[in-house]
């Protein structure tokens, strides 16, 4: 029994046993002195006989109380030590229920903290992913803008080259025209010189 109630020390049980032993000896002496007659205090009985379940039984015995555990229905008296041990058992069971309830509450609180941490992590992951997606879109936009600028620069260069080529062609045409005119004039002069000779 000591191992079943770790919160009660062995010395407490020894004291209870000594108290129960002294109480029994005193009650036996007093009963022998009265001839075994009961006092005026009687136990409550059911109409059909037997003690009421869930009640305390009291017998007059030199102002000493002998109690019946509420869960017993036979009406058999038990000693004060047994009652104290039963009370200790009830206290232990209540303590065990409280301990299990606290453990369950701690588990629920831990699970709630885990769920909150998981939710915060999921939100942080979504925010980080959104930021990465935004940065990727911005990088793609910059690349497209760079391509457009490069195409514009290429078109401008091609346009300038075309204009230069047109100007060069025009200048060459003018030079050829001038050379053709000089050749004609030179031919006329040679013909006139030939006539003069």
C-alpha positions in Angstrom: 0.0 0.0 0.0 2.9 2.3 0.7 4.0 1.9 -2.9 0.5 2.8 -4.1 0.5 6.2 -2.3 4.0 7.7 -2.9 2.9 11.1 -1.5 2.3 9.5 2.0 5.4 8.7 4.0 5.9 5.3 5.7 6.1 7.1 9.0 2.5 8.4 8.4 1.2 4.9 8.0 3.1 3.7 11.1 1.5 6.5 13.1 -2.0 5.6 11.8 -1.5 2.0 12.7 -0.4 2.9 16.3 -3.4 5.2 16.6 -5.7 2.5 15.4 -4.2 0.0 17.8 -4.6 2.3 20.8 -8.1 3.2 19.8 -9.2 -0.5 19.5 -7.7 -1.3 22.9 -9.4 1.6 24.6 -12.8 0.8 23.0 -12.5 -2.9 24.1 -11.8 -1.8 27.7 -14.7 0.6 27.7 -17.1 -2.0 26.2 -16.0 -4.5 28.8 -16.6 -1.9 31.5 -20.2 -1.2 30.3 -20.9 -4.9 29.8 -20.9 -4.6 26.0 -24.0 -2.4 26.0 -24.4 0.2 23.3 -25.0 3.9 24.0 -27.9 6.0 22.8 -26.4 6.9 19.5 -27.8 4.5 16.8 -27.0 4.1 13.1 -29.6 5.3 10.6 -31.2 2.3 9.0 -33.2 1.8 5.8 -36.8 1.0 6.2 -36.0 -2.6 5.0 -32.9 -2.9 7.2 -29.2 -2.2 6.6 -27.4 1.1 6.5 -28.1 3.8 4.1 -25.5 3.8 1.2 -23.5 7.0 1.0 -24.0 7.9 4.7 -21.7 8.0 7.8 -22.4 5.4 10.6 -21.9 6.7 14.1 -21.9 4.5 17.3 -21.6 6.0 20.8 -18.5 4.6 22.3 -17.0 6.9 24.9 -17.3 9.9 22.6 -15.1 8.1 20.0 -16.4 8.0 16.4 -16.3 4.8 14.3 -17.1 5.7 10.7 -18.3 3.8 7.7 -16.8 4.7 4.3 -19.6 6.3 2.2 -19.1 3.7 -0.6 -19.7 0.7 1.7 -23.3 -0.6 1.9 -23.0 -3.4 4.5 -23.0 -1.0 7.5 -19.9 -2.7 9.0 -17.9 -0.2 11.0 -14.3 0.4 10.1 -11.6 1.9 12.2 -10.4 5.5 12.2 -7.1 4.4 10.7 -8.8 2.6 7.8 -11.0 5.7 7.3 -7.9 7.9 7.2 -6.2 5.5 4.8 -9.3 5.5 2.6 -9.3 9.3 2.8 -5.7 9.4 1.8 -6.5 7.0 -1.1 -9.3 9.4 -2.2 -6.9 12.3 -1.9 -4.3 10.4 -3.9 -6.9 9.6 -6.6 -8.0 13.2 -6.8 -4.4 14.2 -7.0 -3.8 11.7 -9.8 -6.9 13.1 -11.7 -5.6 16.6 -11.2 -2.1 15.5 -12.4 -3.5 13.8 -15.5 -5.7 16.9 -16.2 -2.6 19.1 -15.9 -0.7 16.8 -18.2 -3.5 16.9 -20.7 -3.7 20.6 -20.4 0.1 20.9 -20.9 -0.2 18.6 -24.0 -3.0 20.7 -25.4 -1.1 23.9 -24.7 2.0 22.4 -26.4 0.0 21.3 -29.4 -1.5 24.7 -29.6 2.0 26.3 -29.5 3.1 23.9 -32.2 0.1 24.7 -34.4 0.8 28.4 -33.9 4.5 28.0 -34.7 3.5 25.9 -37.8 1.1 28.6 -38.9 3.7 31.4 -38.4 6.2 29.3 -40.4 3.7 28.8 -43.2 2.9 32.5 -43.3 6.6 33.3 -43.3 7.2 30.8 -46.1 4.4 32.4 -48.2 5.7 35.9 -47.6 9.3 34.8 -48.6 7.9 33.0 -51.7 5.9 36.1 -52.7 9.0 38.3 -52.2 11.1 35.9 -54.4 8.3 35.9 -57.0 8.2 39.7 -57.0 12.0 39.9 -57.4 11.9 37.4 -60.3 9.2 39.4 -62.0 11.2 42.6 -61.5 14.3 40.9 -62.9 12.4 39.7 -66.0 11.0 43.2 -66.5 14.5 44.7 -66.4 15.7 42.1 -68.9 12.8 42.9 -71.2 13.6 46.6 -70.9 17.2 46.0 -71.7 16.3 44.0 -74.8 14.0 46.8 -75.9 16.7 49.4 -75.4 19.2 47.2 -77.3 16.7 46.9 -80.2 16.2 50.6 -80.3 19.9 51.2 -80.3 20.3 48.7 -83.1 17.6 50.4 -85.1 19.1 53.8 -84.6 22.5 52.5 -85.7 21.0 50.9 -88.7 19.1 54.1 -89.5 22.3 56.1 -89.2 24.2 53.6 -91.4 21.4 53.8 -94.0 21.5 57.6 -94.0 25.2 57.5 -94.3 25.0 55.1 -97.2 22.4 57.2 -98.9 24.5 60.3 -98.5 27.6 58.5 -99.8 25.7 57.2 -102.8 24.3 60.7 -103.5 27.8 62.1 -103.2 29.3 59.5 -105.6 26.5 60.2 -108.1 27.4 63.9 -108.0 31.1 63.1 -108.5 30.3 60.8 -111.4 28.1 63.5 -112.9 30.8 66.1 -112.5 33.4 63.8 -114.0 31.1 63.1 -116.9 30.6 66.8 -117.5 34.3 67.4 -117.4 34.8 64.6 -119.9 32.3 66.1 -122.2 34.0 69.5 -122.0 37.4 67.9 -122.5 36.1 66.2 -125.6 34.7 69.5 -127.0 38.0 71.2 -126.4 39.9 68.5 -128.1 37.6 68.7 -131.1 38.0 72.5 -131.3 41.8 72.1 -131.1 41.7 69.6 -133.9 39.7 72.0 -136.1 42.1 74.8 -135.4 45.0 72.7 -136.6 
